[in-house]
Amino acid sequence: MLVFATSDKGGTGRSVTSSNVAYRRSLQGSDVCYLDFDFGSPTAGTIFNVDNAARGTRSGNGLHSYLQGRASDPIAVDIWTESDRPSLRHRPPGAGRLVLYPGDAGGSEFSLEGDEVRRCIRLLRRLDEEFDLCLVDLSAGRSYATEMVLAATAVPEMRSVTARWLVFHRWTRQHIIAANGLVYGQRGIIEVGKDRGHEAVELADAIRFVRTAVVDPNSDELAGLRSSQIAWLRDCNRDLQELASQRKVGRTTMLGAIPLDPVLQWREQLISDNDVYARQIANRETVDAFETLAKRLTEEAAWVTL
């Protein structure tokens, strides 16, 4: 299965959430690969603590080089053996593979002028056969990366491959409006996908939204706030829920919500069980949200259109 992760704005937590979901899905026993298609800023290596690919690989065969025909195959980084974080250097019992395909250091967005789409198709088909889940982190907004994968997944030879989309947004007014525009607006995913050969209804059914940095106004952690502040937060939350419903990013199209977590705010990283139980720097609710989202990616009931 292919899962494309995108957002209309930067700072949504798209990459760090996607990386944690890939990590949790691997811990659940699936073979998972993570493709850094954020060509303008290929920094997924930082989240996985792969220091020699923190800002993309300098090997000369990253995803930029492959897609532009300068490398025959993109480099694959085995996180369980090559991460510089000690707690990730040992593959836990029962865990599946976890592989990062980084972009190139110094790479950037590029237009579709040659055989990039054909190479993309070849790569996605091969990895779909090799892995249970391929998570593709796209550049934010209306990017060439998004247009490329829309073109690639529209060809007849890709019709047998399941492809789904996650659109990330923070739980704010501007992010809700931006997420709506990215999917349903002018030159959004559905319009561009239709131009590339997708059926609009089928493509819309394959899109779900993920809320990030969500503050629960009823949480015990807010006990230190004044009653007037809590009341205001609850009013804001109701307003956001109404806006999300109006903009077609409400609960019927939402796959998951990630709570606000201090670790993710101060340092974008994978959250391990050790971070929750031993070090006690991360919240269990955040890990639960990652695990639930990882499972729901392949639960058919979660993708039934209501």
C-alpha atoms as one frame of an Amber mdcrd trajectory, in Angstrom:
protein
   0.000   0.000   0.000   1.095   3.545  -0.816   0.258   6.373   1.570   1.001
   9.941   0.495   1.413  12.495   3.285   0.928  16.147   2.460  -0.149  19.509
   3.871  -0.867  22.956   2.500   1.327  24.785   4.999   4.630  24.107   6.699
   4.737  23.508  10.436   1.819  21.088  10.501   3.841  18.225  11.965   3.403
  16.241   8.756   6.900  14.779   8.637   7.323  14.054  12.336   3.865  12.493
  12.565   4.385  10.432   9.399   7.777   9.238  10.669   6.291   8.185  14.003
   3.435   6.400  12.248   5.926   4.518  10.047   7.932   3.623  13.172   4.850
   2.381  15.030   3.629   0.396  12.018   7.015  -1.316  11.841   6.817  -2.134
  15.555   3.408  -3.674  14.828   5.155  -6.152  12.505   4.859  -4.580   9.048
   7.727  -3.970   6.638   7.684  -0.209   6.126   9.619   2.210   3.931   9.609
   5.990   4.179  10.286   8.046   1.046  11.355  11.657   1.536   9.677  13.407
  -1.406   9.904  16.762   0.372  12.364  17.825  -2.300  12.787  21.401  -1.116
  13.681  20.277   2.411  14.631  16.570   2.615  15.168  16.385   6.369  13.476
  13.112   7.331  16.905  11.762   8.218  16.944  14.138  11.180  13.785  12.603
  12.637  15.154   9.079  12.225  18.505  10.213  13.674  20.532   9.332  10.583
  23.195  11.996  10.872  24.765  11.454   7.442  21.355  12.072   5.837  20.082
  14.754   8.205  19.699  17.244   5.347  19.533  14.624   2.626  22.195  12.191
   1.474  25.495  13.250  -0.127  25.994   9.824  -1.689  24.888  11.021  -5.120
  22.025   8.527  -5.339  19.216  10.030  -3.292  15.653  10.313  -4.567  16.410
  13.528  -6.476  19.215  11.808  -8.378  17.134   8.726  -9.111  14.045  10.570
 -10.332  16.106  12.869 -12.528  17.989   9.952 -14.086  21.391  10.519 -12.473
  21.304   7.286 -10.427  20.068   3.823 -11.332  18.636   3.147  -7.858  18.056
   5.352  -4.816  19.979   4.654  -1.630  18.093   2.798   1.115  18.929   3.385
   4.797  18.053   0.594   7.244  16.976   2.474  10.367  17.432  -0.528  12.683
  21.135  -0.763  11.812  22.122   2.723  10.630  20.355   5.152  12.955  22.682
   7.100  15.240  20.169   6.934  18.087  21.121   3.998  20.365  17.509   3.042
  21.139  16.815   2.586  17.405  19.902   0.505  16.646  18.312  -2.793  17.648
  15.320  -4.213  15.801  12.798  -5.222  18.487  11.443  -8.779  18.455   8.446
  -9.038  16.141   9.129  -5.727  14.417   9.202  -5.430  10.650  11.715  -3.640
   8.474  12.025   0.144   8.666  13.815   1.719   5.707  14.374   5.375   4.791
  14.835   6.570   1.209  16.312  10.068   1.622  16.430  12.944  -0.824  19.701
  14.507  -1.955  21.522  17.136   0.081  21.246  20.395  -1.813  18.338  19.077
  -3.842  15.299  21.192  -4.638  11.900  21.086  -6.295  12.028  20.235  -9.994
   9.468  20.412 -12.794   8.260  17.376 -14.697  10.147  17.771 -17.950  11.424
  14.277 -18.777  10.991  10.748 -17.550  10.522  11.611 -13.872   6.981  10.201
 -13.800   8.056   6.937 -15.448  10.891   6.519 -12.936   8.481   7.327 -10.117
   6.088   4.622 -11.330   8.899   2.090 -11.524  10.052   2.927  -7.980   6.581
   2.874  -6.418   5.669  -0.425  -8.051   8.889  -2.077  -6.887   8.613  -0.825
  -3.322   4.918  -1.719  -3.112   5.885  -5.311  -3.885   8.751  -5.289  -1.373
   7.083  -3.551   1.584   3.712  -3.823   3.310   3.472  -0.041   3.587   5.234
   2.731   1.650   4.785   6.153   3.242   5.658   9.014   0.891   6.274  12.389
   2.547   5.480  15.099  -0.017   6.454  18.755  -0.117   3.918  21.124   1.387
   1.399  22.849  -0.849   0.808  22.534  -4.565   4.198  21.034  -5.322   5.771
  19.238  -8.258   6.130  16.215  -5.986   2.354  16.066  -5.516   1.720  16.479
  -9.241   4.255  13.749 -10.006   2.684  11.125  -7.748  -0.799  12.040  -8.981
   0.410  11.453 -12.521   2.156   8.231 -11.543  -0.810   6.699  -9.721  -3.236
   7.522 -12.552  -1.656   5.225 -15.161  -3.369   1.871 -15.851  -0.446  -0.203
 -14.561  -0.844   1.409 -11.118  -4.556   0.755 -10.787  -3.941  -2.495  -8.897
  -1.867  -0.660  -6.245  -3.811   0.763  -3.303  -2.962   4.447  -2.828  -4.277
   6.622  -0.016  -3.714  10.219   1.043  -3.238  11.861   4.435  -3.623  15.638
   4.592  -2.182  17.129   7.778  -3.295  20.350   9.432  -2.964  21.972  12.810
  -6.124  22.585  14.783  -6.451  26.281  13.882  -8.732  28.300  11.609  -6.094
  29.100   8.997  -4.868  25.522   8.823  -8.398  24.118   8.433  -9.077  26.557
   5.594  -5.711  25.764   3.999  -6.316  21.998   4.173  -9.681  22.440   2.481
  -8.071  24.482  -0.286  -5.305  21.961  -0.881  -7.805  19.163  -1.460 -10.901
  20.818  -2.902  -9.680  24.205  -4.153  -8.335  25.506  -7.445  -5.357  23.402
  -8.575  -5.872  21.277  -5.494  -5.331  17.526  -5.254  -8.701  16.575  -6.726
  -8.568  19.041  -9.637  -4.977  18.188 -10.573  -5.672  14.490 -10.095  -8.638
  14.697 -12.446  -6.505  16.471 -15.036  -3.961  13.669 -14.733  -6.543  10.932
 -15.275  -8.015  10.128 -11.853 -11.716   9.774 -11.211 -12.550  12.700  -8.915
 -14.912  10.733  -6.653 -12.507   7.820  -6.237  -9.642  10.170  -5.441 -11.721
  12.074  -2.872 -12.652   8.779  -1.198  -8.927   7.990  -0.806  -8.216  11.203
   1.146  -8.401  11.583   4.920  -7.339  14.392   7.238  -5.084  14.249  10.292
  -5.239  16.936  12.969  -2.008  17.742  14.790  -1.050  19.603  17.976  -4.638
  19.273  19.219  -5.342  20.685  22.678  -8.131  18.939  24.585  -9.948  21.665
  26.543 -11.188  18.997  28.963  -7.721  17.626  29.751  -6.563  17.452  33.375
  -3.272  18.985  32.193  -5.080  22.312  31.785  -6.068  22.389  35.445  -3.642
  25.272  36.041  -5.535  27.589  33.704  -8.139  30.048  34.907 -11.767  29.060
  34.440 -12.237  31.897  31.953  -9.328  30.550  29.846 -10.742  27.026  29.816
 -14.173  28.350  28.828 -12.554  30.311  25.993 -10.679  27.203  24.803 -13.920
  25.232  24.736 -15.615  27.976  22.708 -12.690  27.961  20.263 -12.847  24.183
  19.960 -16.571  24.290  19.144 -15.965  26.978  16.532 -13.180  24.894  14.953
 -15.369  21.799  14.865 -18.100  23.755  13.067 -15.608  25.241  10.606 -14.046
  21.833   9.929 -17.469  20.388   9.151 -18.298  23.262   6.805 -14.957  22.891
   5.016 -15.312  19.113   4.599 -12.446  18.284   6.944 -14.646  17.259   9.869
 -14.933  13.970  11.731 -16.383  12.001   8.800 -13.193  12.634   6.804 -10.718
  12.572   9.721  -8.475   9.538  10.190  -6.765  10.648  13.384  -5.810  13.443
  15.760  -2.414  13.875  17.417  -2.429  15.682  20.767  -0.058  18.502  21.613
   3.107  16.941  23.058   6.105  18.809  24.521   8.629  16.476  22.858   7.188
  17.138  19.397   7.070  20.885  20.036  10.665  21.175  21.207  12.387  18.402
  19.271  11.005  16.603  16.233  11.890  12.956  16.817  10.536   9.443  17.043
   8.838   8.870  20.386   9.838   5.523  21.858   8.219   3.656  24.719  11.350
   4.498  26.704  10.550   8.203  26.247   7.137   7.587  27.814   7.803   5.129
  30.635  11.469   5.395  31.632  12.411   8.973  30.793   8.810  10.260  31.161
   9.356  13.101  28.699   6.520  12.194  26.302   2.853  11.458  26.843   1.328
   8.008  26.462  -1.661   9.609  24.702   0.613  10.705  21.872   1.964   7.198
  21.312  -1.587   5.816  21.466  -2.592   8.282  18.734   0.353   7.199  16.554
  -0.464   3.529  17.031  -4.138   4.049  16.235  -3.341   6.042  13.105  -0.841
   3.379  11.983  -3.504   0.681  12.288  -6.247   2.709  10.632  -4.199   3.188
   7.476  -5.231  -0.305   6.395  -8.554  -0.716   8.197 -11.138  -0.691   5.420
 -13.867   0.587   7.756 -11.877   3.775   8.290 -11.949   4.493   4.554 -15.647
   3.901   3.923 -17.255   7.104   2.701 -20.118   8.180   4.919
